[in-house]
Amino acid sequence: MSSRRCLIVRGGWEGHDPVRTTDSILTYLEASGFDVNVESSTEAYLGDLDSVDLIVQCVTMSTIADAEVAALRAAVERGTGLVGWHGGIADSFRNSADYNQLIGGLFAAHPGKPEEHRVGDETDNFIRHTIELTDLGREHPITAGLDDFDLETEQYWVLSDDLNDVLATTTLAARPGDPWSRPVTCPAVWTRSWGKGRIVVATPGHRLEDVEDPNVRQIIERGIAWASR
């Protein structure tokens, strides 16, 4: 019998492929001893979360009711882990300051390619960039042993605070024509303690191919192991 319970909550904008990306980690979750329940509505947060050891959320550009976010915050405070990637956790509920405070990082932008290099599809926002480990990241169980790595996908500019323990960063260039005058370094992978609970956020993960990148996948899987009650 499985000894731990995981709740996957997925939905919102379909461009982030919430079904396939979360399905891609089901094998790992089940092999790790989780009994997994998958829900497509944040109403799941109004259920019995005290028996849930881990929540994996992949919901982008949606809304959440006050009672639902209050229940989620309370569950994490009591010890339920919370893990997510990309817009599924960092751009989930723009209507809720309480949710954004819990997560500790809010999507602001993903600067795209110069106009002359755009072709009219999602790749217009794909920029080759580096995920750089911090000193903490080189020692933390989630990222220890990994090296800096490159991705060609959306590069997230996030607004954050210093309650986060940042394991990796990414630096957005200041290019000719950009309104910002110098490069901007943002957290790309971080953990956050909230009461007895642990939160893990990885900003890479726009599409299934990103979630299946060996480095990103290792961060997600190790994050699940670290965050779970």
N, C-alpha and C positions, 0 to 999 in steps of 0.2 A: 504493500500500500504506500502511496506517496506520502511523504512526511511534511511537505510544504505546499501552500496554495499560491497560485499566481493568477491575477486578474489582468487580462489584456483589454484595454479600452481603445477602440480605433474608430476613425471616421473623419468627418470634415472634408476638406478639399481633396478631391481624388487625384490631383496632380502629384501628390506625394505617395500615392500607391499604398494606402494604409493597410489594405488586406494582404497584398503580396509581401510587403516588408515585414509585417508581424508574423505572417505564416512562415517566413524564412527562418525565424528563430525558434519555432515551436519544437523542432527536434531537439535542439539544445536544452530548452526548458524541461522537456519531458525526460531527457536523458539525465538531467540534473536532479530529478526527483520531484518535480513540481506537478501538481494536479492543476491543469490550466483551464480557466474559464474565459471565454472570449465574448465581449459585449460590444455593441455598436452604438451605445448611447451613454452619456455621462450620468444618466439616471442610475447607472450601476453603482455610483459612489454613495447612493442613499441606502445601499444594502448593508449586509453584515461585513464590514471591513476589518473588524477585530480578528477575524479568522483568516485574513489575507496577509501573507508574508511579503508579497511583492506585487506592485502594480507596474505594468509596462504600458505606457500611453503613447498612442500615435494618432493625434487629433489636431488638424491644422485649420486655422482661420474659422473657428466655430464660436459658439457662445456657451456659457455655462451658467446655471442658476446659482444664486447666492447660497442656497441650502446645499447644493452639490459641492461647491468649492469649500464650504465650511466643513463638510463631512470629509473631504479629501485631506484638508489641512489637519484636521483632528486625528485622522488615521495615521498620517505620517508622524505627527507629534507623538503618537503612542507607540510607534515603532515599525509601521509598514514601510518598506522600501519603495522608492519611486524611480523609474528609469525611463529615459526616452531619448530620441535623437531628432535633430533638425527641427523643422517647423512643427513636428508632432508633439514637441514639448515646449519649445522656445517661442512658438507663434501660435499657440492653441486658442487662447481666450483673451482677445484684446479688450474685451469689456470688463475684465476682472482685475483690479489692482491687487486684490488678495491673492489671486492665483499667481500673478507675476512676482509678488513678494516671496511666495513660497519657492518658486523656481530659481529666482535670483538672476535671470538673464532674459532679456526681451529682444526679439528680432527687430532690427531697425531697417536693414537694407541688404541687398546682395548686388553690389555694383556689377554691371554687365560689360560686355565687350564694346569697344569703340563702334560707332555707327557703321563705319565702312566694313566691319567684319561680321555684321549681323546678317542672318539668313532667314529670320522670321519664325524660329521655333525656340523651344526651351534652351537650346544650346547657346542662344544669345547671352544667357546669364552664366554660362560655364567659364570659369577663369582657372587657369592652372595656378595653384597656390600650395604653400607648404604648411603643414601642421607641425609646429615646433614644440617639443616637450620642454616643460619648465624643470628647474632643479627638483621640485617636489614630485613632478611627474616621473622623473627617472628613478624615483624610489618607491612610488605608490604602487600597491598591489594591482591596480587597474592598468597601469601603463609601464611598469618596470620591465626592462629588457627590450622595449620597443625603441626604434630610432625615429627621428624626424622623417616624415613621409609626405609625398606630393599627391595631390588629387586634382582632377580637372572636372569641376562641378561648381555648384553655387558656393560662394565664399561668404559666410555670414558675418555681418557687422551686427554685434549685439551690445545692448546697454546692460551693464551689470553692476554689482556692488562688491564690497570687500569681505562679505561673509562667505563668499565662494572660496574654496580651495582649488586653485587653477592648476590643472595637470598639463594642459597644452594650450598654445595660443596660435593665432594666425594674424599676419600683418597685411592689411589692405593698402595697396600702393596709392600714392597721390600722383595721378597721371595728368598730362596736359588736358585741360578742359574740365577737370574735376573741381568742384567748389571747395573741397577741403585742401588745406595748404601743405599738409605733411602726412606721412604714412600713419595709419591708425592700427594699433595692435589690440585685438579682442580675444577674450577667452574662447577656445574651441572645444575644450573638454574640461568639465569641472565637477566637483562634488560639493555637497552642501548638507550640513547637519541641521535638522529641524526637530527640536525636542529629542526624542529617542530614535527618530527616523533618519535614514540616509537617502540622499537624492543624487542621481548621476545624470548629467546632461552631456551629450556629444552633438555638436552642431553639424558635422558631416552626416549625410544620409538623405539627400534629396530624392534619390530613386533607388530601386532595388540594387542596381550595380554598385552604388556607393555603400549600401549596407553590407553587401557581400565582399567589399574590398577587404583583404585579409587583416589590415591594420584596424579598420573601423569595426569589423566583426569581432576582433579580439577585445577591443575596448568595450563593446556592448556586452559581450559574454562575461568578461571579467567584472564589468559594472553590475551585472545582474547578481553574480556571486557575492560581490562586496556589499551591495545595498540590501539584499534580502534579509529579513528578520532572522 
